[in-house]
Amino acid sequence: MKNNRCHVFSYGAIGRLFFTVCLVFSSGLSYAATQPPKLTPEVLYSKLAHATWIANGHGPKVIYEFFDPNCPYCNLLYHIFLPRIAPNHLTVREIPVGYLTPTSMGKAAAILEAKDRLGAYIYNQTHYSFITGGGLAPIVPNAQTHREIDHNLKLVEGAIGYPIVPVLVYRKNNGKVVVMNAGVPTAGALAKIFPTIKSQ
């Protein structure tokens, strides 16, 4: 049976600006029958060190974030994280995926193929528009970049069961790995999380 792609949309608003969030599911067969094997949090965490990411910050407390360059919630999370990275001794390892909109892959590629990946990531977030998404212009990814971005998405799908962003992953002081995919944590929630992240 042909495995087409379909899109399920949810709508939200910030002020007068409306945006669309797209989750991409396999069709033809039920998604439950076609989803990849689910990775345990521990197995996922062990694979993240070898994923393709951009380090934001220099602290010993490492937290991973899966993001799509056009994701409005990821952009909100960026602005929440920004003033809290240095004071909380964090390194946020930003893991790009590219599935949310037709330009997502090209913008993720523009970040990874930039000479200054962190600078490109920051530009994309600081020039974000709730109408057009991330501020970078999309490019055609080379083969290696395309594989890296696809691999990152497979990690999300393997851990959650379907593509979704943002997803946060970190190891607690007690050794437990936490995978968060319940939207954007509030500043207050993050303030409680940061002290629990294990230093590396």
RODRENLUM-708592 format. One record per residue (C-alpha): x, y, z; residue in one letter; residue number from 1. Coordinates in pm, 1 decimal. Layout:
! RODRENLUM-708592
         u         v         w  residuo  num
         X         Y         Z        A  NUM
...
//
This chain:
! RODRENLUM-708592
         u         v         w  residuo  num
       0.0       0.0       0.0        M    1
     131.7     344.3     -87.0        K    2
     249.4     534.8     221.9        N    3
     139.0     892.3     156.4        N    4
     192.9    1184.0     391.6        R    5
     -89.2    1377.4     549.3        C    6
     -92.2    1683.1     771.9        H    7
    -288.7    1744.5    1089.6        V    8
    -312.2    2110.4    1186.5        F    9
    -372.6    2281.0    1517.3        S   10
    -423.6    2652.6    1549.7        Y   11
    -320.3    2898.7    1814.4        G   12
    -280.1    3272.5    1850.9        A   13
     -50.8    3519.4    2019.0        I   14
    -217.9    3858.9    2024.0        G   15
    -347.1    3908.4    1671.8        R   16
     -89.8    3682.6    1512.5        L   17
    -214.0    3338.4    1412.9        F   18
      14.1    3051.5    1339.1        F   19
     -17.4    2695.3    1224.3        T   20
     153.4    2397.2    1376.8        V   21
     174.1    2085.9    1168.8        C   22
     226.2    1729.6    1281.3        L   23
     313.1    1494.6    1000.7        V   24
     178.1    1141.0    1021.9        F   25
     203.7     838.7     799.8        S   26
    -119.6     750.7     624.5        S   27
    -250.4     448.1     439.5        G   28
    -204.6     236.9     753.1        L   29
    -283.0     352.8    1103.2        S   30
       5.3     543.4    1257.3        Y   31
      17.0     306.8    1553.2        A   32
      99.5      23.5    1313.9        A   33
     373.6     212.4    1131.2        T   34
     550.4     411.9    1402.5        Q   35
     915.3     320.5    1468.1        P   36
    1017.2     125.4    1778.9        P   37
    1003.0     348.3    2082.4        K   38
    1337.3     438.6    2238.5        L   39
    1358.4     442.4    2614.8        T   40
    1474.6     774.3    2766.0        P   41
    1810.7     617.1    2855.7        E   42
    1869.9     483.2    2504.0        V   43
    1763.4     815.5    2352.3        L   44
    2003.7    1006.6    2576.0        Y   45
    2291.6     778.5    2480.5        S   46
    2226.8     855.2    2113.4        K   47
    2204.7    1232.3    2153.9        L   48
    2578.3    1281.8    2204.0        A   49
    2622.9    1153.8    1848.3        H   50
    2335.0    1353.6    1699.7        A   51
    2395.6    1679.5    1512.8        T   52
    2342.2    1977.0    1743.1        W   53
    2447.9    2336.8    1807.9        I   54
    2575.9    2425.2    2154.9        A   55
    2423.1    2738.1    2308.3        N   56
    2607.1    2822.1    2629.9        G   57
    2914.5    2681.8    2801.6        H   58
    2787.3    2548.9    3132.9        G   59
    2830.2    2198.3    3275.1        P   60
    2453.8    2133.5    3294.3        K   61
    2349.6    1997.5    2954.3        V   62
    1993.8    1997.5    2823.6        I   63
    1899.8    1892.3    2470.5        Y   64
    1622.8    2059.0    2271.7        E   65
    1476.5    1926.8    1947.5        F   66
    1352.8    2223.8    1744.9        F   67
    1215.5    2306.7    1401.6        D   68
    1332.5    2641.4    1256.5        P   69
     970.6    2739.2    1184.1        N   70
     822.3    2622.3    1514.4        C   71
     656.7    2908.8    1708.1        P   72
     675.6    2721.9    2037.2        Y   73
    1048.5    2659.9    1987.7        C   74
    1092.4    3032.4    1932.4        N   75
     906.2    3110.0    2252.8        L   76
    1125.6    2861.5    2436.9        L   77
    1438.5    3024.9    2291.7        Y   78
    1340.3    3358.6    2446.0        H   79
    1261.0    3195.0    2779.0        I   80
    1594.5    3013.0    2783.2        F   81
    1809.1    3304.7    2665.8        L   82
    1853.8    3505.3    2989.0        P   83
    1872.0    3187.6    3198.5        R   84
    2152.0    2996.0    3026.1        I   85
    2453.6    3163.4    3187.4        A   86
    2309.5    3217.4    3539.5        P   87
    2208.2    2851.7    3558.1        N   88
    2537.4    2720.8    3413.9        H   89
    2363.7    2559.1    3117.9        L   90
    2459.7    2434.0    2776.5        T   91
    2152.5    2394.9    2556.6        V   92
    2231.6    2155.9    2273.0        R   93
    1994.7    2257.0    1995.9        E   94
    1901.7    1962.2    1769.1        I   95
    1742.3    2072.8    1440.0        P   96
    1470.2    1881.3    1261.5        V   97
    1292.4    1990.2     945.4        G   98
     935.7    1866.8     905.7        Y   99
     694.8    2134.8    1020.3        L  100
     654.3    2339.6     700.2        T  101
     786.1    2317.4     342.3        P  102
    1077.4    2551.8     427.5        T  103
    1174.6    2382.7     754.9        S  104
    1430.9    2144.5     603.6        M  105
    1594.3    2425.8     405.9        G  106
    1620.9    2651.8     710.2        K  107
    1759.0    2369.0     926.1        A  108
    2015.4    2309.2     651.2        A  109
    2102.0    2680.2     643.0        A  110
    2186.0    2659.1    1013.1        I  111
    2395.7    2343.8     987.5        L  112
    2581.8    2451.9     673.4        E  113
    2661.2    2800.8     803.9        A  114
    3021.1    2883.6     897.5        K  115
    2888.3    3002.6    1232.4        D  116
    2614.4    2756.1    1325.3        R  117
    2528.8    2921.8    1655.2        L  118
    2513.4    3262.2    1491.2        G  119
    2281.9    3126.7    1222.4        A  120
    2060.2    2963.4    1485.8        Y  121
    2038.6    3286.7    1684.8        I  122
    1961.5    3489.7    1371.3        Y  123
    1683.1    3248.6    1279.2        N  124
    1526.1    3285.7    1623.3        Q  125
    1573.7    3660.1    1669.7        T  126
    1429.2    3732.9    1325.4        H  127
    1136.9    3494.8    1369.8        Y  128
     794.9    3593.5    1234.2        S  129
     469.5    3424.7    1329.9        F  130
     369.8    3471.4     967.4        I  131
     672.9    3333.2     783.5        T  132
     859.7    3140.1    1054.1        G  133
    1234.2    3150.1    1115.2        G  134
    1436.2    3440.2     982.0        G  135
    1684.5    3246.5     769.5        L  136
    1633.3    3189.4     400.6        A  137
    1606.2    2816.5     320.3        P  138
    1873.9    2645.1     113.7        I  139
    1891.5    2311.7     -65.4        V  140
    2072.0    2082.5     180.4        P  141
    2364.9    1873.5      69.6        N  142
    2331.3    1497.3     109.2        A  143
    2514.6    1477.9     441.3        Q  144
    2311.6    1759.4     597.6        T  145
    1988.4    1599.7     478.0        H  146
    2088.0    1271.4     643.5        R  147
    2177.6    1446.1     968.1        E  148
    1846.4    1631.5     989.1        I  149
    1650.2    1317.7     900.4        D  150
    1842.6    1123.3    1165.6        H  151
    1751.7    1383.8    1427.4        N  152
    1383.9    1351.3    1338.2        L  153
    1402.8     972.5    1362.5        K  154
    1529.9    1012.4    1719.1        L  155
    1220.4    1217.6    1807.0        V  156
     990.7     969.0    1637.2        E  157
    1166.3     680.1    1806.7        G  158
    1133.7     833.7    2151.2        A  159
     787.0     990.7    2129.0        I  160
     623.1     780.5    1858.4        G  161
     551.1    1070.3    1621.5        Y  162
     721.6    1395.0    1514.3        P  163
     677.9    1681.4    1759.0        I  164
     871.2    1986.9    1876.6        V  165
     992.5    2119.0    2107.5        P  166
    1122.8    1819.5    2299.9        V  167
    1359.3    1862.7    2593.7        L  168
    1588.2    1586.5    2720.5        V  169
    1817.6    1597.9    3023.1        Y  170
    1969.7    1378.6    3292.5        R  171
    1880.9    1452.0    3652.9        K  172
    2121.0    1450.1    3947.0        N  173
    1981.4    1112.3    4048.9        N  174
    2073.5     965.6    3708.6        G  175
    1721.0     951.0    3565.6        K  176
    1673.8    1075.9    3207.9        V  177
    1373.2    1302.9    3155.5        V  178
    1204.4    1353.8    2817.8        V  179
     963.0    1649.5    2807.2        M  180
     724.0    1697.1    2516.0        N  181
     435.6    1879.6    2680.6        A  182
     476.4    2212.1    2503.2        G  183
     668.7    2511.9    2636.3        V  184
     757.0    2500.8    3007.3        P  185
     696.6    2823.5    3195.2        T  186
     987.4    3019.6    3336.2        A  187
     879.1    2905.4    3681.0        G  188
     879.5    2539.6    3577.9        A  189
    1226.3    2573.7    3424.2        L  190
    1354.1    2741.6    3741.5        A  191
    1265.0    2420.9    3926.8        K  192
    1418.4    2199.1    3658.2        I  193
    1758.3    2366.9    3619.4        F  194
    1894.8    2277.3    3967.2        P  195
    1805.7    1912.2    3906.9        T  196
    2012.6    1877.6    3585.6        I  197
    2326.9    1671.2    3635.4        K  198
    2655.6    1842.1    3558.8        S  199
    2888.1    1677.2    3306.0        Q  200
//
